[in-house]
Amino acid sequence: MRGSAVLLLVAAVTALGAGPAQAEGYRYWSFWQRDGGSWSYATEGPATARPADGDVEGFRFSVSVNTQDAAKPRGTAGFDAVCADTPAEDGRKRVALVLDFGTAEDAPDGERPPEPRTECASVPEDATSGEALAAVAKPLRYNTSALLCAIAGYPERGCGEQVSGEAGAGDGGADPAG
């Protein structure tokens, strides 16, 4: 009898604890670099990365568990398309930026993401990716640890906060920036 009670208790605990797993992730801006037609998660932050003239970089706002599941910027626009109307100048470089504000699922409560867009930043030759971003997408907001919190004022609040549930997995969505 006692063995049956223990077995029943183990079965009940197992059944109660076997609910669907919900990933916990973070809501943040991820930084990407494009090589040809594919995106790679940047290995250094925009404050230190120094793109070359003709580079394409992307920023994507989403919820992800880690860098391996971070959503890539959507769209296929390349350097020639983004910077076609920005002439080359001596002492400056042009950097194509893909700004993907994410989906409604990833947005903080009460906020709606702006439409994705592309920009061509013309900046001094030694400019960082962060400086290129600041040239075309103000206001930027950073936290005290220098984490990029907002691009073009989005989102209005929050910075890298932990969220639970299944919001924002993968690249999802159409090709808005292409």
N, C-alpha and C positions, 0 to 999 in steps of 0.2 A: 504494500500500500504506500509506504513511504517513498519507494522508488518511483511509483506512478506519479506521486505528487511532484517530485523533483522533475521528472520528465515533462509533466504538464506545465510547470513553471518555466522550464527552459524553452519549451515550444511557444509559450505565450510571449516571453521576452523576445525571442527570435522573430516572431510574427510582428510584434509591435515595432521592433527596430528595423524591420526590412522594408520600410517605406521607400518611395522613390528618392534617389539621391539628387540633391540640388547643389550645383556648383556655386561656390562663393567666388566672386571675382572683384575686380576693381574697375571703376569708371574713370577713364583717362584718355589723353591724347597720345597715340603712338606715332612714332616717327619712322619713315620708310625711305628707302633709296631705290630708284629704278635703274635696272641694267637691261637694256633692250626692252623686251615686253613683259618682264616680270619684276615684282616687288620683292625686296629683301628688307627684313627688319634691321634698322640702323644699329651698328655696333657701338656708336657713341652718340651722345646727345646733340641737339641742335646748337647748344652754346659753344661746342668745340669743333663740330664737323665743319669742314671748309670745302664746299662744293666747287667744282670747276665750271668754267663757262660751258654751257650746254647740258648741264646735269638736270635731271628731273627728280624732285623729292616730293614726298607726300606726307600728310598728316591725317590721321583718322581718329575720330572720337568714337569710342565703343566701350563695352563692358567685356572684359576677358579675364580668364583665370591666370594666364601667364603669356609670355611672348610667343610661345608656340601656337596658341590659339587666337592671338590678336587678329582682329579683322583688318584686312588690307584696304587701302584706299580703292574706291571703285572708279572705273573709267579707264579709257585707253589713250587719252590725249598724250601725245609726245611733245618733245621740246619744240619741234618745228611748228606744230599747231598752236601751242601756248604762246610762244614768243615771236610769232610771225610779224607782229606789228611793233616790236621793240627792236630798234636798230642797235647793232654792236657799236660800242664806243671805246676809244683808247682809255686804258686804266680802269675799265669796269668789266664786270662779267654779268651774264644773264643766266638766271636760274629759274626753271619752270617749277611751279609749285601746284600740287593738287591738294585742295583743302576739302576733305570729306567730313562733314559735321555729323555723320552717323545717321541712325534711324530713330524713329519715335520710341522704339523699345529701349534704346540705350539712353535716351534723354532723361535728365533729372526730372523729378515730379514738378509739374507746372511749366515746363519749358518745351519748346518745339525747335528741333534743329533747323538751321537755315539750309537752303539748297546748296549742294556741293558746287564748288567753283574752281577754276584754275586761274592762276596769276603768273605773270612774268616779272620777276624782281630784277631790276638793274641796280647792281651794288658794286662798291669798290672790290678790286681783285682779291683782297685779303679778307673779305667778309665771311662770317660764319653763316650757317643755315638759319640760326636764330635771327641774325641781322637781316637776312633776305626775307624771312617771314615778317619781321617787324616793318619792313619797307612797304609791304602790300596788304597786311591784315591786322592793323591796329583796331582796337586796343588788345594787347596781349596781357595776360595776367599770370604771374608766377607765385608759388608759395615760398616760404622762408627757406626751403631746401632746394630752391631753383627748379622745382618741377613745373613744367608748363601746364597751367590750369585752364586757360581760356585763349581762344583765337577769335579775333574779330568780336570780342565780347561774349563769346559763347563757350561754355555755359556761364550764366551770370554768377553762379555761386558753386561752391564745392571744388574739391581738388583731389583726385585719386582716391575717393572714398570707397570703402568696401561695400559691396551690394551682394544680396543673395538672390537665388532664383536662376532662371535660365535665359535672362535677357541677352540679346545681342551676340549669339554665336555665329562665327564664320563671316564671310564677306557679304552675304545676302544682298538683295536688291538689284536694281537695274544698273545701267551704265550711264549715270548722270553726268559724269565729267568728260565723257568721250565725245 
